Amino acid sequence: DEFWSPIEQMQQVTGNNADVLALSGLKNPYPEAQLGVIRSGAYADIILVNGDPTTNIKLLMDAERNIDLIMKDGVIYKNIVK
């Protein structure tokens, strides 16, 4: 929080890390599709947050109360309908 805004922190752990992995060439564990974006054909793990983590990154620290949906590789692991 002290150095980067919440949105900058989220960009670092998603899109920025995906860009670094893409630079690793043959060692890239995800060469078949784009990573770090939500786009047709891309690898996308999605969470649905109860609140706005772009203004309060600490919402992500309490998954039990603040994360309503977790989807990884197209499989839903948590789905709370409110």
mmCIF file of the C-alpha atoms, coordinates in Angstrom:
data_MODEL
# 
_entry.id   MODEL 
# 
loop_
_atom_site.group_PDB 
_atom_site.id 
_atom_site.type_symbol 
_atom_site.label_atom_id 
_atom_site.label_alt_id 
_atom_site.label_comp_id 
_atom_site.label_asym_id 
_atom_site.label_entity_id 
_atom_site.label_seq_id 
_atom_site.pdbx_PDB_ins_code 
_atom_site.Cartn_x 
_atom_site.Cartn_y 
_atom_site.Cartn_z 
_atom_site.occupancy 
_atom_site.B_iso_or_equiv 
_atom_site.pdbx_formal_charge 
_atom_site.auth_seq_id 
_atom_site.auth_comp_id 
_atom_site.auth_asym_id 
_atom_site.auth_atom_id 
_atom_site.pdbx_PDB_model_num 
ATOM 1  C CA . ASP A 1 1  ? 0.000   0.000   0.000   1.00 0.00 ? 1  ASP A CA 1 
ATOM 2  C CA . GLU A 1 2  ? 2.783   2.364   0.887   1.00 0.00 ? 2  GLU A CA 1 
ATOM 3  C CA . PHE A 1 3  ? 4.485   2.319   -2.499  1.00 0.00 ? 3  PHE A CA 1 
ATOM 4  C CA . TRP A 1 4  ? 1.898   1.205   -5.039  1.00 0.00 ? 4  TRP A CA 1 
ATOM 5  C CA . SER A 1 5  ? -1.818  1.812   -5.345  1.00 0.00 ? 5  SER A CA 1 
ATOM 6  C CA . PRO A 1 6  ? -4.140  -1.211  -5.127  1.00 0.00 ? 6  PRO A CA 1 
ATOM 7  C CA . ILE A 1 7  ? -4.680  -1.248  -8.895  1.00 0.00 ? 7  ILE A CA 1 
ATOM 8  C CA . GLU A 1 8  ? -0.906  -1.132  -9.492  1.00 0.00 ? 8  GLU A CA 1 
ATOM 9  C CA . GLN A 1 9  ? -0.467  -4.071  -7.111  1.00 0.00 ? 9  GLN A CA 1 
ATOM 10 C CA . MET A 1 10 ? -3.092  -6.073  -8.988  1.00 0.00 ? 10 MET A CA 1 
ATOM 11 C CA . GLN A 1 11 ? -1.434  -5.249  -12.318 1.00 0.00 ? 11 GLN A CA 1 
ATOM 12 C CA . GLN A 1 12 ? 1.894   -6.462  -10.976 1.00 0.00 ? 12 GLN A CA 1 
ATOM 13 C CA . VAL A 1 13 ? 0.592   -9.874  -9.947  1.00 0.00 ? 13 VAL A CA 1 
ATOM 14 C CA . THR A 1 14 ? -1.472  -10.439 -13.103 1.00 0.00 ? 14 THR A CA 1 
ATOM 15 C CA . GLY A 1 15 ? -0.536  -8.720  -16.362 1.00 0.00 ? 15 GLY A CA 1 
ATOM 16 C CA . ASN A 1 16 ? 3.021   -7.742  -15.447 1.00 0.00 ? 16 ASN A CA 1 
ATOM 17 C CA . ASN A 1 17 ? 3.909   -11.249 -14.262 1.00 0.00 ? 17 ASN A CA 1 
ATOM 18 C CA . ALA A 1 18 ? 2.344   -12.652 -17.434 1.00 0.00 ? 18 ALA A CA 1 
ATOM 19 C CA . ASP A 1 19 ? 4.566   -10.383 -19.533 1.00 0.00 ? 19 ASP A CA 1 
ATOM 20 C CA . VAL A 1 20 ? 7.669   -11.593 -17.673 1.00 0.00 ? 20 VAL A CA 1 
ATOM 21 C CA . LEU A 1 21 ? 6.682   -15.246 -18.176 1.00 0.00 ? 21 LEU A CA 1 
ATOM 22 C CA . ALA A 1 22 ? 6.156   -14.610 -21.884 1.00 0.00 ? 22 ALA A CA 1 
ATOM 23 C CA . LEU A 1 23 ? 9.746   -13.340 -22.102 1.00 0.00 ? 23 LEU A CA 1 
ATOM 24 C CA . SER A 1 24 ? 11.105  -16.637 -20.756 1.00 0.00 ? 24 SER A CA 1 
ATOM 25 C CA . GLY A 1 25 ? 10.941  -18.247 -24.204 1.00 0.00 ? 25 GLY A CA 1 
ATOM 26 C CA . LEU A 1 26 ? 11.164  -22.028 -24.140 1.00 0.00 ? 26 LEU A CA 1 
ATOM 27 C CA . LYS A 1 27 ? 10.817  -22.051 -20.351 1.00 0.00 ? 27 LYS A CA 1 
ATOM 28 C CA . ASN A 1 28 ? 7.423   -20.334 -20.528 1.00 0.00 ? 28 ASN A CA 1 
ATOM 29 C CA . PRO A 1 29 ? 4.988   -22.787 -18.872 1.00 0.00 ? 29 PRO A CA 1 
ATOM 30 C CA . TYR A 1 30 ? 2.034   -21.280 -20.802 1.00 0.00 ? 30 TYR A CA 1 
ATOM 31 C CA . PRO A 1 31 ? 3.155   -20.944 -24.436 1.00 0.00 ? 31 PRO A CA 1 
ATOM 32 C CA . GLU A 1 32 ? -0.175  -21.876 -26.047 1.00 0.00 ? 32 GLU A CA 1 
ATOM 33 C CA . ALA A 1 33 ? -2.183  -18.798 -25.028 1.00 0.00 ? 33 ALA A CA 1 
ATOM 34 C CA . GLN A 1 34 ? -1.951  -15.342 -23.533 1.00 0.00 ? 34 GLN A CA 1 
ATOM 35 C CA . LEU A 1 35 ? -1.819  -15.009 -19.764 1.00 0.00 ? 35 LEU A CA 1 
ATOM 36 C CA . GLY A 1 36 ? -2.873  -12.136 -17.531 1.00 0.00 ? 36 GLY A CA 1 
ATOM 37 C CA . VAL A 1 37 ? -5.835  -10.947 -19.605 1.00 0.00 ? 37 VAL A CA 1 
ATOM 38 C CA . ILE A 1 38 ? -9.490  -11.874 -19.912 1.00 0.00 ? 38 ILE A CA 1 
ATOM 39 C CA . ARG A 1 39 ? -9.870  -12.533 -23.608 1.00 0.00 ? 39 ARG A CA 1 
ATOM 40 C CA . SER A 1 40 ? -11.156 -15.363 -25.771 1.00 0.00 ? 40 SER A CA 1 
ATOM 41 C CA . GLY A 1 41 ? -8.519  -18.090 -26.009 1.00 0.00 ? 41 GLY A CA 1 
ATOM 42 C CA . ALA A 1 42 ? -6.407  -16.764 -23.123 1.00 0.00 ? 42 ALA A CA 1 
ATOM 43 C CA . TYR A 1 43 ? -5.637  -18.551 -19.909 1.00 0.00 ? 43 TYR A CA 1 
ATOM 44 C CA . ALA A 1 44 ? -7.829  -16.888 -17.317 1.00 0.00 ? 44 ALA A CA 1 
ATOM 45 C CA . ASP A 1 45 ? -8.398  -17.596 -13.673 1.00 0.00 ? 45 ASP A CA 1 
ATOM 46 C CA . ILE A 1 46 ? -11.167 -15.372 -12.392 1.00 0.00 ? 46 ILE A CA 1 
ATOM 47 C CA . ILE A 1 47 ? -12.343 -14.284 -8.983  1.00 0.00 ? 47 ILE A CA 1 
ATOM 48 C CA . LEU A 1 48 ? -15.469 -12.322 -8.154  1.00 0.00 ? 48 LEU A CA 1 
ATOM 49 C CA . VAL A 1 49 ? -14.810 -9.953  -5.280  1.00 0.00 ? 49 VAL A CA 1 
ATOM 50 C CA . ASN A 1 50 ? -17.451 -8.541  -2.976  1.00 0.00 ? 50 ASN A CA 1 
ATOM 51 C CA . GLY A 1 51 ? -16.118 -4.979  -3.010  1.00 0.00 ? 51 GLY A CA 1 
ATOM 52 C CA . ASP A 1 52 ? -13.626 -3.008  -5.048  1.00 0.00 ? 52 ASP A CA 1 
ATOM 53 C CA . PRO A 1 53 ? -10.064 -4.316  -4.693  1.00 0.00 ? 53 PRO A CA 1 
ATOM 54 C CA . THR A 1 54 ? -8.819  -1.516  -6.967  1.00 0.00 ? 54 THR A CA 1 
ATOM 55 C CA . THR A 1 55 ? -9.399  0.834   -4.044  1.00 0.00 ? 55 THR A CA 1 
ATOM 56 C CA . ASN A 1 56 ? -8.951  -1.618  -1.155  1.00 0.00 ? 56 ASN A CA 1 
ATOM 57 C CA . ILE A 1 57 ? -6.504  -4.438  -1.923  1.00 0.00 ? 57 ILE A CA 1 
ATOM 58 C CA . LYS A 1 58 ? -6.992  -5.871  1.572   1.00 0.00 ? 58 LYS A CA 1 
ATOM 59 C CA . LEU A 1 59 ? -10.379 -7.254  0.492   1.00 0.00 ? 59 LEU A CA 1 
ATOM 60 C CA . LEU A 1 60 ? -8.414  -10.078 -1.145  1.00 0.00 ? 60 LEU A CA 1 
ATOM 61 C CA . MET A 1 61 ? -6.959  -11.096 2.211   1.00 0.00 ? 61 MET A CA 1 
ATOM 62 C CA . ASP A 1 62 ? -10.290 -12.468 3.482   1.00 0.00 ? 62 ASP A CA 1 
ATOM 63 C CA . ALA A 1 63 ? -11.423 -14.920 0.823   1.00 0.00 ? 63 ALA A CA 1 
ATOM 64 C CA . GLU A 1 64 ? -14.084 -16.416 3.054   1.00 0.00 ? 64 GLU A CA 1 
ATOM 65 C CA . ARG A 1 65 ? -16.031 -13.169 3.296   1.00 0.00 ? 65 ARG A CA 1 
ATOM 66 C CA . ASN A 1 66 ? -14.972 -11.220 0.216   1.00 0.00 ? 66 ASN A CA 1 
ATOM 67 C CA . ILE A 1 67 ? -14.474 -13.657 -2.656  1.00 0.00 ? 67 ILE A CA 1 
ATOM 68 C CA . ASP A 1 68 ? -17.741 -15.025 -4.013  1.00 0.00 ? 68 ASP A CA 1 
ATOM 69 C CA . LEU A 1 69 ? -16.469 -16.946 -7.046  1.00 0.00 ? 69 LEU A CA 1 
ATOM 70 C CA . ILE A 1 70 ? -13.207 -18.687 -7.899  1.00 0.00 ? 70 ILE A CA 1 
ATOM 71 C CA . MET A 1 71 ? -12.705 -20.134 -11.377 1.00 0.00 ? 71 MET A CA 1 
ATOM 72 C CA . LYS A 1 72 ? -9.456  -21.758 -12.501 1.00 0.00 ? 72 LYS A CA 1 
ATOM 73 C CA . ASP A 1 73 ? -8.930  -23.373 -15.890 1.00 0.00 ? 73 ASP A CA 1 
ATOM 74 C CA . GLY A 1 74 ? -12.656 -23.020 -16.596 1.00 0.00 ? 74 GLY A CA 1 
ATOM 75 C CA . VAL A 1 75 ? -13.626 -24.979 -13.468 1.00 0.00 ? 75 VAL A CA 1 
ATOM 76 C CA . ILE A 1 76 ? -15.579 -23.252 -10.703 1.00 0.00 ? 76 ILE A CA 1 
ATOM 77 C CA . TYR A 1 77 ? -14.107 -24.028 -7.279  1.00 0.00 ? 77 TYR A CA 1 
ATOM 78 C CA . LYS A 1 78 ? -16.223 -21.639 -5.230  1.00 0.00 ? 78 LYS A CA 1 
ATOM 79 C CA . ASN A 1 79 ? -19.581 -20.129 -6.105  1.00 0.00 ? 79 ASN A CA 1 
ATOM 80 C CA . ILE A 1 80 ? -21.602 -18.243 -3.518  1.00 0.00 ? 80 ILE A CA 1 
ATOM 81 C CA . VAL A 1 81 ? -24.852 -16.833 -4.800  1.00 0.00 ? 81 VAL A CA 1 
ATOM 82 C CA . LYS A 1 82 ? -26.011 -13.853 -2.783  1.00 0.00 ? 82 LYS A CA 1 
# 
